[in-house]
Amino acid sequence: MQFHLHQLRSGLGWVLGGAFLLGPLALSISEASSKYATREELAPVMGRIELNGQPVHDAIICFDRGGVHNGFCSVWPDGTFRLANASIGDGLYPARYEVHVFPRPGGPDLPRAAQLAETSGMSVNIEPDWNYLELELH
C-alpha cells in the first residue's frame, strides 16, 4: 500500500479546518455548561402518590422540563418515592416540573392521561430545600 505526502496534507487540512470551525462551538458549549447548577444545588425530592385514595405501586414517576425527563424513580408498594436525577445524583434542581406516572409491565391500570406529561395535569415547584410531595392521580 502506497502512501503519498499529498494524502497526509489533505487529511491534515481537514483536521485543522475542522478544529478551526468547531473550536468556537466547543468554547460556547463549555461556557454554557458552566452556567448550570452543580450537584450541591440539587434539592431532595420524595413523596407519596395515590389513585382513588390507594397507594400507586409498580410504577415509575417522572419529572420533566421542556419535554425532557430530568428525574425519575420507582414507586414503592406503599406509594412512596425518592427521586434520582437522571444525570448527576439524587434530587432535582429547583424549578417547575411536569409530572407523569406510568405502570411497570404487569403493574396497575393507571389513567392514560396520567402517563403523559402533557395530559397528567400535575406540575410541581421544586424548592431549594427538602421537598415532600403528596400527589393524587385523577
C-alpha positions as CSV (number, residue, x, y, z in Angstrom):
1,M,0.0,0.0,0.0
2,Q,1.5,3.3,-1.0
3,F,1.1,6.5,0.9
4,H,1.7,9.9,-0.6
5,L,2.5,13.1,1.2
6,H,-0.4,15.0,-0.5
7,Q,-2.8,12.5,1.1
8,L,-1.4,13.4,4.5
9,R,-1.5,17.1,3.7
10,S,-5.2,16.7,2.5
11,G,-6.2,14.8,5.7
12,L,-4.3,17.2,7.9
13,G,-6.1,20.1,6.3
14,W,-9.5,18.6,7.1
15,V,-8.5,18.1,10.7
16,L,-7.1,21.6,11.1
17,G,-10.1,23.1,9.3
18,G,-12.5,21.2,11.5
19,A,-10.7,22.3,14.6
20,F,-10.8,25.9,13.4
21,L,-14.5,25.7,12.7
22,L,-15.5,23.7,15.8
23,G,-13.3,25.5,18.3
24,P,-15.7,28.4,18.9
25,L,-18.6,25.9,19.3
26,A,-16.6,23.9,21.9
27,L,-15.9,27.1,23.8
28,S,-19.6,28.2,23.8
29,I,-20.7,24.7,25.0
30,S,-18.1,24.9,27.8
31,E,-19.3,28.4,28.8
32,A,-22.9,27.3,28.7
33,S,-22.3,24.2,30.9
34,S,-20.6,26.3,33.5
35,K,-23.8,28.3,33.9
36,Y,-25.7,25.3,35.1
37,A,-26.2,24.3,38.7
38,T,-23.9,21.9,40.5
39,R,-24.6,18.6,42.3
40,E,-24.7,20.6,45.6
41,E,-27.6,22.6,44.3
42,L,-29.9,19.6,43.9
43,A,-32.9,19.6,46.1
44,P,-34.0,16.3,47.7
45,V,-37.5,15.2,46.4
46,M,-39.6,12.5,47.9
47,G,-43.3,11.9,48.4
48,R,-46.3,9.7,48.0
49,I,-48.7,9.1,45.1
50,E,-52.2,7.8,45.2
51,L,-55.1,6.8,42.9
52,N,-58.6,6.9,44.4
53,G,-57.1,7.1,47.9
54,Q,-55.0,4.0,47.4
55,P,-51.2,4.0,47.0
56,V,-49.9,3.6,43.5
57,H,-47.3,0.8,43.2
58,D,-45.3,-0.9,40.4
59,A,-45.0,2.4,38.6
60,I,-42.4,4.9,37.5
61,I,-42.8,8.6,38.3
62,C,-41.1,11.1,36.0
63,F,-40.4,14.8,36.4
64,D,-40.0,16.7,33.0
65,R,-38.9,20.1,32.0
66,G,-39.0,21.2,28.4
67,G,-40.2,17.8,27.3
68,V,-37.1,16.1,28.8
69,H,-37.0,13.6,31.8
70,N,-35.0,15.4,34.4
71,G,-35.6,12.9,37.2
72,F,-37.4,9.6,37.7
73,C,-37.8,6.8,40.1
74,S,-39.7,3.7,41.1
75,V,-42.8,4.0,43.3
76,W,-42.6,1.6,46.2
77,P,-45.6,-0.7,47.2
78,D,-46.7,1.9,49.9
79,G,-46.9,4.6,47.2
80,T,-43.8,6.4,48.3
81,F,-40.9,7.5,46.1
82,R,-37.4,9.1,46.3
83,L,-36.2,10.9,43.2
84,A,-32.9,10.3,41.5
85,N,-31.7,12.9,39.0
86,A,-31.2,11.4,35.5
87,S,-27.7,12.6,35.2
88,I,-25.8,13.5,38.3
89,G,-27.4,12.5,41.6
90,D,-30.4,12.4,44.0
91,G,-33.0,15.2,43.7
92,L,-33.7,17.9,41.2
93,Y,-32.7,21.5,40.5
94,P,-35.2,24.0,41.9
95,A,-37.7,24.7,39.1
96,R,-41.2,23.9,37.9
97,Y,-41.7,20.3,36.6
98,E,-44.5,18.5,34.8
99,V,-45.1,15.1,36.5
100,H,-46.4,11.9,34.9
101,V,-46.6,8.3,36.1
102,F,-46.7,5.1,34.1
103,P,-47.1,1.5,35.2
104,R,-44.4,-1.1,35.0
105,P,-45.2,-4.2,32.9
106,G,-47.9,-6.1,34.9
107,G,-48.4,-3.1,37.1
108,P,-51.6,-1.3,38.0
109,D,-54.1,0.1,35.5
110,L,-53.4,3.8,35.6
111,P,-55.4,6.5,33.7
112,R,-53.9,7.1,30.3
113,A,-53.8,10.9,30.9
114,A,-51.6,10.4,33.9
115,Q,-49.0,8.7,31.8
116,L,-48.1,11.7,29.7
117,A,-46.6,14.9,31.0
118,E,-48.8,17.0,28.6
119,T,-52.1,15.5,29.9
120,S,-51.4,14.5,33.5
121,G,-52.4,17.8,34.9
122,M,-49.7,17.5,37.5
123,S,-47.0,20.0,37.9
124,V,-44.8,20.9,40.9
125,N,-42.4,23.6,42.0
126,I,-39.3,22.1,43.5
127,E,-37.8,24.4,46.2
128,P,-34.1,24.7,47.1
129,D,-34.6,22.8,50.3
130,W,-36.1,19.4,51.1
131,N,-39.4,18.6,49.1
132,Y,-42.1,16.2,50.2
133,L,-44.9,15.9,47.6
134,E,-48.3,14.3,48.0
135,L,-49.8,13.6,44.6
136,E,-53.2,12.3,43.6
137,L,-53.9,10.8,40.1
138,H,-57.2,11.6,38.5
